[in-house]
Amino acid sequence: MRRARSSPQDNVYEIFSDMALLMLAAFIFLFALILVNAQLQGSGKADLTLQEIEELKQQLAQARLDKLELQRELNSVASVDAQQQIQNAEALMAGKDIEGQVEKVLLSASMATGKGRKDFDMFIAGLRNLPGKDLHLVVDGTGSMHGVTSFLIPVLRMIAIRSGKHLSAVSWYADHRVGTYTGSMAEMFDHLMEDAPFIGADETIGHAFRHIAAESPVPGAYLLIGDEPPTDEVRYHEIPAPVFTLPLGTSNGNTKAAFQQMADTTGGRMLELKFQ
């Protein structure tokens, strides 16, 4: 049989029909996109998403900065720790050396054992229990102390260390003159040995304490070392902190009595050093 051929008019209808369907589909797709976008913007989800992305970027950048800073701190701590270990080792060796010298001095002063050692420990405990953190050392700088101070320096170092106090200043007195030094412990003792006169005969202790009280900060305690009683008036009520005394000339009854009175009146303690 012969198949009926479609007419040109039918082909035109089919083309227009396909185009209409395609346009309708495109319209529906665009309409759906508009609705979805409007819903996202209306709910704020689009803006929130952009904001979260920005915050995440900032957090990531901050995390990188924190990591770099932490690495620098770790490197710094490692360096400081290594230096501190070296200093601790040096201090330990120095401490052992000082301990050895102190034991020798205490032995010669009859304080290495027995009652003498107990008195020494009580003297240290009295210093340690005082309020305040500073200790001001006051040394007789007259001629009678020539050559003695260098022998005592190891003991003075150990007294400062064991008492837990910071040696804030070292002063000498002689003939109405006073010298005061500050700095590290080693620097202050070096100045004392080099600059103190260790000549003269007047132990002007009263003048020394008035000068020190006026010119230097008030410490937790004073530590007075001398071998002669004061030759001037000591105004005990004007001394602003307890005075712990180390009389060296204990064979002189006046020295012992004067140093004991100063310690008792100001709230300190006396320790006798009886060198053999």
C-alpha positions in Angstrom: 0.0 0.0 0.0 1.1 3.5 -0.6 1.9 5.4 2.7 0.1 8.7 2.9 2.6 11.6 2.8 2.4 14.3 5.4 1.7 17.7 4.1 4.0 20.7 4.5 1.3 22.3 6.7 1.5 19.4 9.2 5.3 19.9 9.5 4.9 23.5 10.3 2.4 22.7 13.1 4.8 20.1 14.6 7.7 22.7 14.6 5.6 25.3 16.3 4.4 22.7 18.9 8.0 21.7 19.7 9.1 25.3 20.1 6.2 26.1 22.4 7.0 23.1 24.6 10.7 24.2 24.8 9.7 27.8 25.7 7.4 26.5 28.4 10.1 24.3 29.9 12.5 27.2 29.9 10.0 29.5 31.6 9.3 26.9 34.2 13.0 26.4 34.9 13.7 30.1 35.2 10.7 30.5 37.5 11.9 27.8 39.7 15.4 29.4 39.9 13.8 32.7 40.8 11.7 31.1 43.6 14.7 29.2 45.0 16.9 32.3 45.0 14.2 34.4 46.6 13.7 31.8 49.4 17.4 31.7 50.1 17.7 35.4 50.3 14.5 35.7 52.3 15.8 33.3 54.9 19.3 34.8 55.0 21.0 31.5 54.3 23.0 32.9 51.4 24.4 35.8 53.4 25.0 33.5 56.3 26.9 31.1 54.1 29.2 33.9 52.8 29.7 35.2 56.3 30.7 31.7 57.6 33.2 31.4 54.7 34.7 34.7 55.6 34.9 33.8 59.3 36.6 30.5 58.4 39.2 32.3 56.3 39.9 34.6 59.2 40.1 31.7 61.7 42.5 29.9 59.4 44.7 33.0 59.1 44.7 33.4 62.9 45.5 29.8 63.5 48.6 30.1 61.2 49.7 33.2 63.2 49.1 31.4 66.5 51.2 28.5 65.3 54.1 30.8 64.3 53.9 32.6 67.6 53.8 29.3 69.5 56.9 28.1 67.6 58.7 31.3 68.5 57.8 30.9 72.2 58.9 27.3 72.2 62.2 28.2 70.7 62.6 31.1 73.2 61.7 28.8 76.2 64.1 26.2 75.0 66.9 28.8 74.7 66.1 30.3 78.2 65.9 26.8 79.7 69.3 25.9 78.4 70.8 29.1 79.8 69.0 28.5 83.1 70.4 25.0 83.3 73.9 26.4 82.8 73.4 29.1 85.4 72.0 26.5 87.9 75.0 24.3 87.4 77.4 27.2 87.9 75.4 28.3 91.0 75.5 24.8 92.4 79.3 24.6 92.0 79.7 28.0 93.5 77.3 27.1 96.3 79.4 24.0 97.1 82.5 26.0 97.2 80.9 28.6 99.5 79.6 25.8 101.8 83.1 24.4 102.1 84.5 27.9 103.0 81.7 28.4 105.5 82.3 25.1 107.2 85.9 26.1 107.7 85.0 29.5 109.1 82.3 28.0 111.4 84.8 25.5 112.6 87.3 28.2 113.5 84.5 30.1 115.2 83.5 27.1 117.2 80.1 26.9 115.4 80.5 23.8 113.2 78.9 21.5 115.8 77.1 21.4 119.1 75.7 24.5 120.7 77.6 26.9 118.4 75.9 25.3 115.3 72.5 25.4 117.0 73.0 29.2 117.7 74.0 29.7 114.1 70.9 27.9 112.8 68.7 29.9 115.2 70.2 33.1 114.0 69.4 32.2 110.4 65.9 31.1 111.4 65.3 34.5 113.1 66.3 36.3 109.9 64.2 34.0 107.7 61.0 34.5 109.8 61.1 38.3 109.6 58.8 40.1 107.2 60.3 41.8 104.2 62.7 40.3 101.7 65.8 42.6 101.9 68.8 42.5 104.1 71.2 45.4 104.6 74.7 44.5 105.7 76.5 47.1 107.9 80.2 46.5 108.5 82.7 48.1 110.8 85.3 49.8 108.6 87.8 50.9 111.2 91.4 49.7 111.5 90.6 47.0 114.0 88.6 45.1 111.2 91.5 45.2 108.8 92.0 41.7 107.3 89.0 40.2 109.1 86.2 41.1 106.7 87.6 39.0 103.8 87.7 36.0 106.1 84.0 36.6 107.0 82.7 37.2 103.5 81.9 33.4 102.9 79.9 33.4 106.1 78.0 36.6 105.2 77.2 35.1 101.8 75.8 32.0 103.3 73.8 34.0 105.9 72.2 35.9 103.1 71.5 32.8 101.0 70.2 30.6 103.9 68.0 33.3 105.3 66.1 33.6 102.0 66.7 37.3 102.0 67.9 39.5 99.2 71.1 41.3 100.0 70.0 44.7 98.9 72.9 46.9 100.2 76.3 46.8 101.9 77.5 49.7 104.1 80.6 50.4 106.1 81.1 53.0 108.9 84.2 54.6 110.4 85.0 58.0 111.9 81.6 59.5 111.1 81.9 58.4 107.5 79.6 55.9 105.7 79.8 54.2 102.3 76.9 52.3 100.8 76.9 50.0 97.8 74.2 48.3 95.8 74.2 45.8 92.9 74.9 42.1 92.8 76.3 40.3 95.9 79.7 39.9 94.3 79.8 43.6 93.2 78.9 44.8 96.7 81.5 42.7 98.4 84.2 43.8 95.9 83.4 47.4 96.6 83.5 46.8 100.3 87.0 45.2 100.1 88.3 47.8 97.7 86.7 51.0 99.0 86.2 50.6 102.7 89.1 52.4 104.6 89.7 49.9 107.4 91.5 52.6 109.2 90.5 54.9 112.0 89.4 54.3 115.6 85.9 55.6 116.0 83.0 53.1 115.6 80.3 55.7 114.9 77.5 53.1 114.7 74.8 55.6 115.8 75.7 58.1 113.0 75.9 55.2 110.5 72.3 54.0 111.2 71.0 57.6 111.1 72.6 58.1 107.7 71.5 54.8 106.3 67.9 55.2 107.5 67.8 58.6 105.7 69.5 57.6 102.5 68.6 54.0 101.8 65.3 52.0 101.6 64.2 50.3 104.8 65.1 46.6 104.6 63.5 43.6 106.3 66.5 43.6 108.7 70.0 45.0 109.2 73.0 42.7 109.8 75.7 44.5 111.9 79.3 43.2 112.1 81.9 44.8 114.3 84.5 44.1 117.0 84.1 47.3 119.1 81.1 49.0 120.9 79.8 52.3 119.4 81.7 55.4 120.3 78.7 57.7 119.7 75.0 57.7 120.7 72.8 55.1 119.2 69.1 56.1 119.0 67.6 52.7 118.9 64.0 53.9 118.4 65.1 55.6 115.2 66.4 52.4 113.6 63.5 51.4 111.3 64.1 47.6 111.1 65.4 44.8 113.4 69.2 44.7 113.8 70.9 41.3 113.9 74.4 41.6 115.3 77.6 39.6 114.9 80.1 40.9 117.5 83.6 39.7 116.8 85.3 41.1 119.8 83.4 39.0 122.4 86.4 39.0 124.7 85.5 42.7 125.2 82.5 42.7 127.5 81.4 46.1 126.4 81.2 45.0 122.7 79.0 42.0 123.6 76.7 44.0 125.8 76.3 46.8 123.3 75.5 44.4 120.4 73.2 42.4 122.6 71.3 45.6 123.6 71.0 46.7 120.0 69.6 43.3 118.9 67.2 43.1 121.9 65.9 46.7 121.6 65.3 46.5 117.8 63.8 43.0 117.7 66.8 41.2 116.3 69.2 38.5 117.5 72.9 38.3 118.4 75.3 35.6 117.3 78.7 35.3 118.9 81.6 34.3 116.7 84.5 33.1 118.9 87.4 32.7 116.6 90.2 30.3 117.7 
